[in-house]
Amino acid sequence: MKAPHIDDRNWSSLTAGERRRQLEVEGYAVLPNVLSADTVSRLKEQTSRLKTFGADYSAAKQVCENIEFVGGAVTDLIGQPKTLDFLRLILGDEIIFISIDYQRCEPGFPGISLHTDGQPYGSQIFGYEGSSPVIVRVLYYLDDLTPEVSPFRVVPRSHLSLHADANPYLRYESHPDEVMVTLKAGSALFLHTRAFHGNYANTGTCSRSLIALAYRPAWAGPIHEVEQWDPDQMARLPNYVRPLFQDRNTRHWKFDGGNKPSGMKSDAEGINVSRWEQI
């Protein structure tokens, strides 16, 4: 395989419209410096106390799933203001939180194959939550991403393909068009879950950790009922986070909708051609 192109651009120079286009067209975008050094430090301290387990393909990848109710800086991350502002541009005002997990790739980690996180009929890995037709993942990196320490990899625009090769249930060892993304700790990487992505091996001498979240617009519910949040745990959530914990099966749809429903609008900013020109 040829050496991948490294996307190490100055993400701070992008306008809001350019970031929006980057995510919608290329399948990924980065918001740098979303988290302060103090917040990163608190997240690393808190996640160091989590009970993790090794991934089925490598014990050098340690994971702790479903950490939304552990409290502190981790739970606060669900309502991170800069992230939510960008998500509202992408998804609209009514956003539903799906999940939050912790991952750590230690030296010797072999990397993960190119895959998608959105699968229209559900799967053993992602359950039925992965069947939601629109999901955006947000990856907060707690360590610098360098070429040696398990950086992110993605095949740009792969989520736009209608070809059978873009079947979201497929996985690939590599692809000639894949891109390596490097960035600084405290940055957030936004991912369209239908884009093929993964990460490279950790050939360095230190571990690389991240916290991965997933969100969706309220209309885009799963195809099958998923388990609801525990109401007692929800009652202990911070007030600014709780609105994101809506009914997990919320789905705005209308099977018997007519061709000429009443009250149709004549404008919709979310599909404006000019949405990529926002300053």
Contacts in CASP RR format, 6 or more apart in sequence:
PFRMAT RR
TARGET T0000
AUTHOR 0000-0000-0000
METHOD contacts of the structure
MODEL  1
MKAPHIDDRNWSSLTAGERRRQLEVEGYAVLPNVLSADTVSRLKEQTSRL
KTFGADYSAAKQVCENIEFVGGAVTDLIGQPKTLDFLRLILGDEIIFISI
DYQRCEPGFPGISLHTDGQPYGSQIFGYEGSSPVIVRVLYYLDDLTPEVS
PFRVVPRSHLSLHADANPYLRYESHPDEVMVTLKAGSALFLHTRAFHGNY
ANTGTCSRSLIALAYRPAWAGPIHEVEQWDPDQMARLPNYVRPLFQDRNT
RHWKFDGGNKPSGMKSDAEGINVSRWEQI
1 174 0 8 1.000
1 176 0 8 1.000
2 176 0 8 1.000
4 153 0 8 1.000
4 178 0 8 1.000
4 179 0 8 1.000
4 180 0 8 1.000
5 179 0 8 1.000
5 180 0 8 1.000
6 147 0 8 1.000
6 179 0 8 1.000
6 180 0 8 1.000
6 181 0 8 1.000
6 182 0 8 1.000
7 179 0 8 1.000
7 180 0 8 1.000
7 181 0 8 1.000
7 182 0 8 1.000
8 181 0 8 1.000
8 182 0 8 1.000
8 183 0 8 1.000
11 19 0 8 1.000
11 29 0 8 1.000
11 30 0 8 1.000
11 31 0 8 1.000
11 32 0 8 1.000
11 183 0 8 1.000
11 187 0 8 1.000
12 32 0 8 1.000
12 33 0 8 1.000
14 22 0 8 1.000
14 29 0 8 1.000
15 278 0 8 1.000
15 279 0 8 1.000
16 86 0 8 1.000
16 89 0 8 1.000
16 278 0 8 1.000
16 279 0 8 1.000
17 89 0 8 1.000
17 275 0 8 1.000
17 276 0 8 1.000
17 277 0 8 1.000
17 278 0 8 1.000
17 279 0 8 1.000
18 276 0 8 1.000
19 29 0 8 1.000
19 31 0 8 1.000
19 86 0 8 1.000
20 29 0 8 1.000
20 89 0 8 1.000
20 90 0 8 1.000
20 275 0 8 1.000
20 276 0 8 1.000
20 278 0 8 1.000
21 276 0 8 1.000
22 28 0 8 1.000
22 29 0 8 1.000
23 29 0 8 1.000
23 90 0 8 1.000
23 136 0 8 1.000
23 190 0 8 1.000
23 192 0 8 1.000
24 90 0 8 1.000
24 192 0 8 1.000
24 276 0 8 1.000
25 157 0 8 1.000
25 160 0 8 1.000
26 156 0 8 1.000
26 157 0 8 1.000
27 154 0 8 1.000
27 156 0 8 1.000
27 157 0 8 1.000
27 158 0 8 1.000
27 159 0 8 1.000
27 191 0 8 1.000
27 192 0 8 1.000
27 195 0 8 1.000
28 152 0 8 1.000
28 154 0 8 1.000
28 156 0 8 1.000
28 181 0 8 1.000
28 189 0 8 1.000
28 190 0 8 1.000
28 191 0 8 1.000
28 192 0 8 1.000
28 195 0 8 1.000
28 197 0 8 1.000
29 189 0 8 1.000
29 190 0 8 1.000
30 181 0 8 1.000
30 183 0 8 1.000
30 187 0 8 1.000
30 188 0 8 1.000
30 189 0 8 1.000
30 190 0 8 1.000
31 82 0 8 1.000
31 83 0 8 1.000
31 86 0 8 1.000
31 187 0 8 1.000
31 188 0 8 1.000
31 190 0 8 1.000
32 183 0 8 1.000
32 184 0 8 1.000
32 186 0 8 1.000
32 187 0 8 1.000
33 184 0 8 1.000
33 186 0 8 1.000
33 187 0 8 1.000
34 80 0 8 1.000
34 82 0 8 1.000
34 83 0 8 1.000
34 140 0 8 1.000
34 186 0 8 1.000
34 187 0 8 1.000
34 188 0 8 1.000
35 43 0 8 1.000
35 80 0 8 1.000
35 140 0 8 1.000
35 185 0 8 1.000
35 186 0 8 1.000
35 187 0 8 1.000
35 188 0 8 1.000
36 186 0 8 1.000
37 185 0 8 1.000
37 186 0 8 1.000
39 73 0 8 1.000
39 186 0 8 1.000
40 142 0 8 1.000
40 185 0 8 1.000
40 186 0 8 1.000
42 72 0 8 1.000
42 73 0 8 1.000
43 73 0 8 1.000
43 74 0 8 1.000
43 77 0 8 1.000
43 140 0 8 1.000
43 142 0 8 1.000
43 211 0 8 1.000
44 142 0 8 1.000
44 209 0 8 1.000
46 70 0 8 1.000
46 72 0 8 1.000
46 73 0 8 1.000
46 74 0 8 1.000
47 64 0 8 1.000
47 74 0 8 1.000
47 102 0 8 1.000
47 104 0 8 1.000
47 142 0 8 1.000
47 209 0 8 1.000
47 211 0 8 1.000
50 64 0 8 1.000
50 67 0 8 1.000
50 70 0 8 1.000
50 102 0 8 1.000
51 64 0 8 1.000
52 62 0 8 1.000
52 63 0 8 1.000
52 64 0 8 1.000
52 102 0 8 1.000
52 104 0 8 1.000
53 62 0 8 1.000
53 63 0 8 1.000
53 64 0 8 1.000
54 61 0 8 1.000
54 62 0 8 1.000
54 63 0 8 1.000
55 61 0 8 1.000
55 62 0 8 1.000
55 63 0 8 1.000
57 110 0 8 1.000
57 112 0 8 1.000
58 109 0 8 1.000
58 110 0 8 1.000
58 111 0 8 1.000
60 105 0 8 1.000
60 106 0 8 1.000
60 107 0 8 1.000
60 108 0 8 1.000
60 109 0 8 1.000
60 110 0 8 1.000
60 202 0 8 1.000
61 103 0 8 1.000
61 104 0 8 1.000
61 105 0 8 1.000
61 106 0 8 1.000
61 109 0 8 1.000
61 111 0 8 1.000
61 112 0 8 1.000
62 103 0 8 1.000
62 104 0 8 1.000
62 106 0 8 1.000
63 101 0 8 1.000
63 102 0 8 1.000
63 103 0 8 1.000
63 104 0 8 1.000
64 101 0 8 1.000
64 102 0 8 1.000
65 99 0 8 1.000
65 101 0 8 1.000
65 102 0 8 1.000
66 99 0 8 1.000
66 100 0 8 1.000
66 101 0 8 1.000
67 74 0 8 1.000
67 100 0 8 1.000
67 101 0 8 1.000
67 102 0 8 1.000
67 211 0 8 1.000
68 74 0 8 1.000
68 75 0 8 1.000
68 78 0 8 1.000
68 97 0 8 1.000
68 99 0 8 1.000
68 100 0 8 1.000
69 75 0 8 1.000
69 230 0 8 1.000
69 233 0 8 1.000
69 236 0 8 1.000
69 237 0 8 1.000
74 100 0 8 1.000
74 102 0 8 1.000
74 211 0 8 1.000
75 237 0 8 1.000
75 238 0 8 1.000
75 241 0 8 1.000
76 238 0 8 1.000
76 241 0 8 1.000
77 100 0 8 1.000
77 140 0 8 1.000
77 211 0 8 1.000
77 213 0 8 1.000
78 97 0 8 1.000
78 100 0 8 1.000
78 213 0 8 1.000
78 241 0 8 1.000
78 244 0 8 1.000
79 240 0 8 1.000
79 241 0 8 1.000
79 244 0 8 1.000
80 188 0 8 1.000
82 188 0 8 1.000
83 138 0 8 1.000
83 188 0 8 1.000
84 95 0 8 1.000
86 190 0 8 1.000
87 95 0 8 1.000
87 136 0 8 1.000
87 138 0 8 1.000
87 190 0 8 1.000
87 215 0 8 1.000
88 95 0 8 1.000
89 278 0 8 1.000
90 136 0 8 1.000
90 190 0 8 1.000
91 134 0 8 1.000
91 136 0 8 1.000
91 215 0 8 1.000
91 216 0 8 1.000
91 217 0 8 1.000
92 217 0 8 1.000
92 270 0 8 1.000
94 217 0 8 1.000
94 218 0 8 1.000
94 219 0 8 1.000
95 215 0 8 1.000
95 216 0 8 1.000
95 217 0 8 1.000
95 218 0 8 1.000
95 244 0 8 1.000
96 215 0 8 1.000
96 216 0 8 1.000
96 217 0 8 1.000
96 218 0 8 1.000
96 244 0 8 1.000
96 246 0 8 1.000
96 248 0 8 1.000
96 250 0 8 1.000
97 213 0 8 1.000
97 214 0 8 1.000
97 215 0 8 1.000
97 244 0 8 1.000
97 245 0 8 1.000
98 129 0 8 1.000
98 132 0 8 1.000
98 135 0 8 1.000
98 213 0 8 1.000
98 214 0 8 1.000
98 215 0 8 1.000
98 216 0 8 1.000
98 248 0 8 1.000
99 129 0 8 1.000
99 213 0 8 1.000
99 214 0 8 1.000
100 211 0 8 1.000
100 212 0 8 1.000
100 213 0 8 1.000
100 214 0 8 1.000
101 211 0 8 1.000
101 212 0 8 1.000
102 209 0 8 1.000
102 210 0 8 1.000
102 211 0 8 1.000
102 212 0 8 1.000
103 209 0 8 1.000
103 210 0 8 1.000
103 211 0 8 1.000
103 212 0 8 1.000
104 207 0 8 1.000
104 208 0 8 1.000
104 209 0 8 1.000
104 210 0 8 1.000
105 111 0 8 1.000
105 149 0 8 1.000
105 150 0 8 1.000
105 199 0 8 1.000
105 202 0 8 1.000
105 207 0 8 1.000
105 208 0 8 1.000
105 209 0 8 1.000
106 202 0 8 1.000
106 207 0 8 1.000
107 202 0 8 1.000
107 203 0 8 1.000
107 204 0 8 1.000
107 205 0 8 1.000
107 206 0 8 1.000
107 207 0 8 1.000
108 201 0 8 1.000
108 202 0 8 1.000
108 203 0 8 1.000
108 204 0 8 1.000
109 150 0 8 1.000
109 201 0 8 1.000
109 202 0 8 1.000
110 201 0 8 1.000
111 150 0 8 1.000
111 198 0 8 1.000
111 199 0 8 1.000
111 200 0 8 1.000
111 201 0 8 1.000
111 202 0 8 1.000
112 198 0 8 1.000
112 199 0 8 1.000
113 171 0 8 1.000
113 172 0 8 1.000
113 173 0 8 1.000
113 198 0 8 1.000
114 153 0 8 1.000
114 155 0 8 1.000
114 171 0 8 1.000
114 172 0 8 1.000
114 173 0 8 1.000
114 174 0 8 1.000
114 175 0 8 1.000
114 178 0 8 1.000
114 196 0 8 1.000
114 197 0 8 1.000
114 198 0 8 1.000
115 170 0 8 1.000
115 171 0 8 1.000
115 172 0 8 1.000
115 196 0 8 1.000
115 197 0 8 1.000
115 198 0 8 1.000
116 159 0 8 1.000
116 168 0 8 1.000
116 193 0 8 1.000
116 194 0 8 1.000
116 195 0 8 1.000
116 196 0 8 1.000
116 197 0 8 1.000
117 126 0 8 1.000
117 130 0 8 1.000
117 135 0 8 1.000
117 137 0 8 1.000
117 191 0 8 1.000
117 193 0 8 1.000
117 197 0 8 1.000
117 214 0 8 1.000
118 126 0 8 1.000
118 130 0 8 1.000
118 131 0 8 1.000
118 132 0 8 1.000
118 135 0 8 1.000
118 168 0 8 1.000
118 193 0 8 1.000
118 194 0 8 1.000
119 126 0 8 1.000
119 130 0 8 1.000
119 131 0 8 1.000
119 168 0 8 1.000
119 169 0 8 1.000
120 131 0 8 1.000
120 133 0 8 1.000
120 168 0 8 1.000
120 223 0 8 1.000
121 131 0 8 1.000
121 223 0 8 1.000
122 128 0 8 1.000
122 130 0 8 1.000
122 131 0 8 1.000
122 222 0 8 1.000
122 223 0 8 1.000
122 224 0 8 1.000
123 130 0 8 1.000
123 169 0 8 1.000
127 226 0 8 1.000
128 222 0 8 1.000
128 223 0 8 1.000
128 224 0 8 1.000
128 225 0 8 1.000
128 226 0 8 1.000
129 214 0 8 1.000
129 222 0 8 1.000
129 226 0 8 1.000
129 248 0 8 1.000
130 193 0 8 1.000
130 222 0 8 1.000
131 221 0 8 1.000
131 222 0 8 1.000
131 223 0 8 1.000
131 224 0 8 1.000
132 216 0 8 1.000
132 220 0 8 1.000
132 221 0 8 1.000
132 222 0 8 1.000
133 220 0 8 1.000
133 221 0 8 1.000
134 216 0 8 1.000
134 217 0 8 1.000
134 220 0 8 1.000
135 193 0 8 1.000
135 214 0 8 1.000
135 215 0 8 1.000
135 216 0 8 1.000
135 220 0 8 1.000
136 190 0 8 1.000
136 191 0 8 1.000
136 192 0 8 1.000
136 193 0 8 1.000
136 214 0 8 1.000
136 215 0 8 1.000
136 216 0 8 1.000
137 190 0 8 1.000
137 191 0 8 1.000
137 193 0 8 1.000
137 212 0 8 1.000
137 213 0 8 1.000
137 214 0 8 1.000
138 188 0 8 1.000
138 189 0 8 1.000
138 190 0 8 1.000
138 191 0 8 1.000
138 212 0 8 1.000
138 213 0 8 1.000
138 214 0 8 1.000
138 215 0 8 1.000
139 152 0 8 1.000
139 188 0 8 1.000
139 189 0 8 1.000
139 190 0 8 1.000
139 191 0 8 1.000
139 210 0 8 1.000
139 211 0 8 1.000
139 212 0 8 1.000
139 213 0 8 1.000
140 186 0 8 1.000
140 187 0 8 1.000
140 188 0 8 1.000
140 210 0 8 1.000
140 211 0 8 1.000
140 212 0 8 1.000
140 213 0 8 1.000
141 183 0 8 1.000
141 184 0 8 1.000
141 185 0 8 1.000
141 186 0 8 1.000
141 187 0 8 1.000
141 188 0 8 1.000
141 189 0 8 1.000
141 208 0 8 1.000
141 209 0 8 1.000
141 210 0 8 1.000
142 185 0 8 1.000
142 186 0 8 1.000
142 209 0 8 1.000
142 210 0 8 1.000
142 211 0 8 1.000
143 149 0 8 1.000
143 185 0 8 1.000
143 206 0 8 1.000
143 207 0 8 1.000
143 208 0 8 1.000
143 209 0 8 1.000
143 210 0 8 1.000
144 182 0 8 1.000
144 183 0 8 1.000
144 184 0 8 1.000
144 185 0 8 1.000
145 151 0 8 1.000
145 152 0 8 1.000
145 181 0 8 1.000
145 182 0 8 1.000
145 183 0 8 1.000
145 184 0 8 1.000
145 208 0 8 1.000
146 182 0 8 1.000
147 180 0 8 1.000
147 182 0 8 1.000
147 200 0 8 1.000
148 202 0 8 1.000
148 203 0 8 1.000
148 204 0 8 1.000
149 202 0 8 1.000
149 203 0 8 1.000
149 204 0 8 1.000
149 206 0 8 1.000
149 207 0 8 1.000
149 208 0 8 1.000
150 199 0 8 1.000
150 200 0 8 1.000
150 201 0 8 1.000
150 202 0 8 1.000
150 208 0 8 1.000
151 180 0 8 1.000
151 181 0 8 1.000
151 182 0 8 1.000
151 199 0 8 1.000
151 200 0 8 1.000
152 180 0 8 1.000
152 181 0 8 1.000
152 189 0 8 1.000
152 197 0 8 1.000
152 198 0 8 1.000
152 199 0 8 1.000
153 178 0 8 1.000
153 179 0 8 1.000
153 180 0 8 1.000
153 181 0 8 1.000
153 197 0 8 1.000
153 198 0 8 1.000
153 199 0 8 1.000
153 200 0 8 1.000
154 178 0 8 1.000
154 179 0 8 1.000
154 181 0 8 1.000
154 191 0 8 1.000
154 195 0 8 1.000
154 196 0 8 1.000
154 197 0 8 1.000
154 198 0 8 1.000
155 175 0 8 1.000
155 177 0 8 1.000
155 178 0 8 1.000
155 179 0 8 1.000
155 195 0 8 1.000
155 196 0 8 1.000
155 197 0 8 1.000
156 177 0 8 1.000
156 179 0 8 1.000
156 195 0 8 1.000
157 195 0 8 1.000
158 166 0 8 1.000
158 194 0 8 1.000
158 195 0 8 1.000
158 196 0 8 1.000
159 166 0 8 1.000
159 192 0 8 1.000
159 193 0 8 1.000
159 194 0 8 1.000
159 195 0 8 1.000
159 196 0 8 1.000
166 194 0 8 1.000
166 196 0 8 1.000
168 194 0 8 1.000
172 196 0 8 1.000
175 196 0 8 1.000
180 200 0 8 1.000
181 189 0 8 1.000
183 189 0 8 1.000
191 197 0 8 1.000
193 214 0 8 1.000
202 208 0 8 1.000
215 244 0 8 1.000
218 246 0 8 1.000
218 250 0 8 1.000
218 251 0 8 1.000
218 252 0 8 1.000
219 251 0 8 1.000
219 252 0 8 1.000
219 253 0 8 1.000
220 251 0 8 1.000
221 249 0 8 1.000
221 250 0 8 1.000
221 251 0 8 1.000
222 248 0 8 1.000
222 249 0 8 1.000
222 251 0 8 1.000
225 249 0 8 1.000
226 248 0 8 1.000
226 249 0 8 1.000
227 248 0 8 1.000
228 247 0 8 1.000
228 248 0 8 1.000
228 249 0 8 1.000
229 245 0 8 1.000
229 248 0 8 1.000
234 242 0 8 1.000
234 245 0 8 1.000
237 245 0 8 1.000
269 275 0 8 1.000
END
